Amino acid sequence: MSRYTGLIADVIAIAVFAFLARMAHQSESMPLTFTGWLSTLWPFLLGVAVSWILIVACKWDGARPAPAGVTAWLVTAVVGLVIWGLRNGSVPHWSFILVATIMSGVLMLGWRLAARLAGRRKVEQAA
């Protein structure tokens, strides 16, 4: 898998994360709209960009769960949550931090693990 494919997979994972977050928290004051989704997405998308700068600088395989996947996940979660806190003028509630960290991890590490398993099956079938 190329670096660009890995980056795109992380962007998709975080886009899904932001969509699910908006769906879970929609209300009259925070309806599920395209601009609302973008408002939720961009801080975490910036985190993806920062994480991929590190991945490329360290010359890691971006599709590997470790160290690239763990780095992508943790940097994305921290950057996204810090920006959320700055935008809202407060530290996010611990439950928000926990859910955002777990869900972003499931999605960002999940595609890597699925790709790794698919690669192993392909090798086994070829043998």
C-alpha positions in Angstrom: 0.0 0.0 0.0 1.3 3.4 -0.9 1.7 6.3 1.5 -1.0 8.2 -0.3 -3.4 5.3 0.1 -2.7 5.2 3.8 -3.2 9.0 4.1 -6.5 8.8 2.2 -7.6 5.9 4.5 -6.9 8.0 7.6 -8.8 11.0 6.1 -11.7 8.7 5.4 -11.5 7.2 8.9 -11.6 10.6 10.5 -14.4 11.8 8.1 -16.5 8.8 9.3 -15.5 9.6 12.9 -16.7 13.2 12.5 -20.0 12.1 10.8 -20.7 9.6 13.6 -20.0 12.2 16.2 -22.4 14.7 14.6 -25.0 12.0 14.3 -24.7 11.0 18.0 -24.8 14.6 19.2 -27.3 16.3 16.9 -29.8 18.6 18.4 -31.6 21.9 17.5 -28.5 23.8 18.4 -26.2 21.3 16.7 -28.1 19.8 13.7 -26.5 17.3 11.4 -25.6 19.5 8.4 -22.7 19.5 6.0 -21.2 22.6 7.6 -21.6 21.1 11.1 -19.8 18.0 9.9 -17.0 20.1 8.5 -16.8 22.0 11.8 -16.4 18.7 13.7 -14.0 17.3 11.0 -11.4 20.0 10.5 -9.6 19.9 13.9 -9.1 16.2 13.6 -8.2 16.5 10.0 -5.4 18.9 11.0 -4.3 16.2 13.4 -4.1 13.7 10.6 -2.0 16.1 8.6 0.4 16.6 11.6 0.6 12.9 12.2 1.4 12.2 8.5 4.2 14.8 8.6 5.7 12.8 11.4 5.1 9.5 9.6 6.8 10.7 6.4 9.7 12.4 8.3 10.4 9.1 10.2 10.0 7.1 6.9 7.5 4.7 8.5 5.2 2.5 6.5 1.9 4.4 7.1 -0.2 1.3 6.8 1.5 -0.5 9.7 -0.4 -0.5 12.9 2.8 0.4 14.8 4.5 2.8 15.0 2.7 4.7 12.2 -0.9 3.7 13.1 -0.5 4.4 16.8 1.3 7.7 16.0 -1.4 8.8 13.6 -4.2 7.9 16.1 -2.7 9.6 19.1 -1.5 12.7 17.3 -4.9 13.1 15.6 -6.8 12.7 18.8 -4.6 15.1 20.8 -4.5 17.8 18.1 -8.3 17.5 17.5 -9.2 17.6 21.2 -6.8 20.5 21.9 -8.3 22.5 19.0 -11.8 21.6 20.3 -10.8 22.9 23.7 -9.4 26.1 22.3 -12.5 26.7 20.1 -14.8 26.1 23.0 -12.8 27.9 25.7 -12.8 24.8 28.0 -11.2 21.4 28.5 -13.5 18.7 27.0 -15.3 16.5 29.5 -13.5 13.3 30.3 -16.2 11.2 28.7 -15.9 13.2 25.4 -12.1 12.7 25.5 -12.5 9.0 26.2 -15.1 8.4 23.4 -13.2 10.5 20.8 -10.0 8.8 21.6 -11.4 5.3 21.4 -13.5 5.8 18.3 -10.7 7.5 16.4 -8.4 4.6 17.4 -10.9 2.0 16.3 -11.3 3.6 12.9 -7.6 4.6 12.3 -6.1 1.3 13.6 -9.0 -0.8 12.3 -8.4 -0.2 8.7 -4.7 -1.0 9.2 -5.4 -4.2 10.9 -8.0 -5.2 8.2 -5.4 -4.4 5.5 -2.8 -6.4 7.3 -5.1 -9.4 7.6 -6.1 -9.1 4.0 -2.4 -9.0 3.0 -1.7 -12.2 5.0 -4.6 -14.0 3.4 -3.4 -13.0 -0.1 0.1 -14.3 0.7 -1.4 -17.6 2.1 -3.6 -18.1 -1.0 -0.6 -17.5 -3.3 1.5 -20.1 -1.5 
